[in-house]
Amino acid sequence: MEHADLDALIDRASETVPLDEFTMRRLKKRRLVLRDEIAALEGALSPDEPA
């Protein structure tokens, strides 16, 4: 949910408010970290071999 919120915030901010480059990079980096965490959790939930 936080990833989707950040995604929407980045999209809205890039269209309407001229944010500084540092803030945009920080938001995008946080979004990537969350995506990696989600992928790791999904990988831990799925079995390596089919049953």
Buried (B, 14 or more C-beta within 10 A) or exposed (E): EEBEEBBEEBEEBEEEEEBEEEEEEEBEEBBEEBEEEEEEEEEEEEEEEEE
